């Protein structure tokens, strides 16, 4: 009996789809909004309809579920719009950083979701993050860096140290040692000092921002400078 009812349901659905096509409800347009990175051929394969197919041959819920399994798609909406249109709206995930893990480079979003590990050339200007659990802690770091554009534009990579704090590598090789807390405050101090003293233009190896009351600078071999309260003291004086 159950099998008979199932076959009857399939037969009734086929008749309904055919009747809707005969009444003129055939697909003429497929509208897609919100697509930037999702592969268009993959979307076409999921929809699996052609111009002239009955509009009701598309199952919107099934198409939606399949689209939301794609790495780039956070949420999807699929509608049949009478008389002849399939409407798709995608909410795509946004690339945040490049994540290096087990010698492999991947593009991830702010939730640490891997978006792709292929064709990364166009994302080469993004920061590379490394370290255990770096993928889940990169979003707050990038918020702090983006709030200081003069610092952000210099950044090449960031290493998450002992699951607690970040070391930032600049494009010229300098290292910024950030504190566990008050990262925004530390970067603001650095940005102001760089504006006043051109600190990051100097011949230095690293800038230690871990202490709230001073900034320590390691210069190239042969010299030491310590910066405190917005002015410079040389030869290791504190």
N, C-alpha and C positions, 0 to 999 in steps of 0.2 A: 504493500500500500504506500509506504513512504517513498519507495523508488518511483511509483507511478505518479505521485503528486509532484515529485521533483522534476520528472520529465514533462509533466503538464505545465509546470511553472516555466521551464526553459522554452517550451513551445509557445506559451502565451507571450513571453518576453520577446521572442523572435518576431512574432506576429505584430506586436506593438511597435517594435523598431521599424519593421517593414512598412507598417501603416503610416508612421510618422514621416518616413521618407516620401511616401506617395503623396502626402499632404503638403510637401514642399519644405519640410524641416530638414534640410540637407546642409552639411558643413560647407561654408564659403570662406570663412575667416578663422584664423587662429591668432588671438591676441596674447602677447606675453609681456608682462610688466615686471621690472625689478631684476632682469637678468643682466649680469655683467660678466660673471666668470663661469657660470654653469654651461656645460657643453650643449650646444643647440641640437646636435645630432642625437644626443642621449635623450633630450626632451622629446624629440620627434618619435624616437623609438618607444618611449613610455606611452605617449598619446596614441600612437599606432592608428591614426586615421588619415584619410586623404580627402582632398576637396571632392565634394559630391556624396560622401558617405552620409548615411542617416545621422543626424545630430544625436539621437538617443542611443547610438551604438557605442558612445563613449561612456564609461563608468567614472564619474568625477572622483568618487571616494577612493577607488582603486588607484587612479592616476596620482592623486594627492599623496597617498601612502607610499607609492613607489618613488615619487620625487623627493620626499622627506628622508629617504634613505641615502640620497646623494650627499657627499661630504660638504659641498658648497651650500646646500639648501638647509636653512634653519626651519622655516615653515613654508608651506605652499597652500594655495587656494586654487581650486579648479571648478569652473562653472560652465554649464550649458546655458547660453543666452539666446533665447528665441529671437528670430527664427533660424539663424544660420551661423552662430558664432560660438567658438570655444574660447573661454577667457581663462588665462593663467596668471596668477600673481605670485612672485617669489620674494621671500625675505631671505636674502643671501647672508652668509657669514662674512665678516670683514677681516681681511688679512691683518695681522698685528705684527708678528715678528717671524724670523726664521729660527727654528729650533734644531740645534745639533745634538743628536742623541745616538749613542752606539755608532759613531762615525758616519751617521746618516743625517742629511739636512732635509727638513720638512717645513712647510709653511703652516702656521697655526693661527687660530683666532684668539680672542680675548678669554675664551673658556678653556683654552688648551687643546681644542679639537684640531686634529690634523686635517688640513684641507687638500693638500697635494704634496707629493715629493718629486714632481716632474715639472720640467720647463720653468725653473725658478729664476731664470735670467731677468725677467721683468720685475722681480721683487728684490733685486740685488741691493737696493738702497735701504732695505729694512734692517733693523738691528738683529744680530745673531745672538741668541741666548743659549747658555750651556749650564750644566749643573743639575743635581738631583732636584726634582720638583720645580725646575725653572719654568716649565711650560704653564704651570698653574699660578705662578707669581709674577709673570711678565706684564700683565695688564696694569697693575698699580704702578709698577716702575715706569712704564711708558707714559702714564698720565703725568707723573712727576717730571719726566724729561720733556714732554711736550709743553709743559708749562714754562719751561726755560728754553726757548728756541735757540739762543746763542750757544747753549750747551748741547742741545739735541743734535744740531747739524754737524757736530764734531764726532758724534758717537758711532762706533763701528760694531762693538760687541759688548755683551754683559755676561758675567759669570756669577751664578748664585752660589755663595760660599756657605758650606755646612748647613744648608737649609735655613739660613738666618738673615743674610745680608748680601749686597751686590758689590762686585768690583766692576767698574766700567772701563772698557778699553776705547780710547779715542783713535781716530783715524791715523794720527801721527805716532801712535804707540804709547802715549801717556796713559797711566792708570789712575782712575779716581776710586778711592776706597770709601764707600758710602756706609753710614751707620745703619744699625738695625731699625731704628725709629727716627722720626723727624727727617725723612729723606727730602721732603720739599724744602724744609728750612735749610738743610745743608747745601742743596743745590742753589737756593736763592743767595746764600752767602757767597758761594763760589762765583756765581754770575756777577754779583756786585763787585767782588774783588777783581775779577777778570776785566770788568769794565773800567775800573779805576787804575789797576796796575798792569793790565795785559798779562796776567799770570800765565795763561795757557799758551802765550806766544813765547814764553821763556824756555830756556834749555833745561827742562826738568824731566824726571822719570815718573814721578807719581805725586798725587795730592791726597793726603789723608784727611778725610772729613768726619772721622768717627767720633771725635771729641767735640762737644758742643761749644766749648769756650775758646777753641783755637783751630787753626788750619795748619797742618804740618806738610812741608814740601821736601821731597827728596830730589836733589839736583843731580846732574850728571857727575860722574866720579871727580872728587877733588874739591867739592864745595857742598855746604849745607845751608839751607835757608828755612827759617820758620816764620810763618805769617800769623799774626795775632791781632784781633780787634781792628782789622782794616789797615794795619801798617806793618812794615817789614823790620825784623831784627836778624842780623846775620851771625854766622859763626856759632850756631847752636844756641844762642841766647834765648831765654824764655821770658 
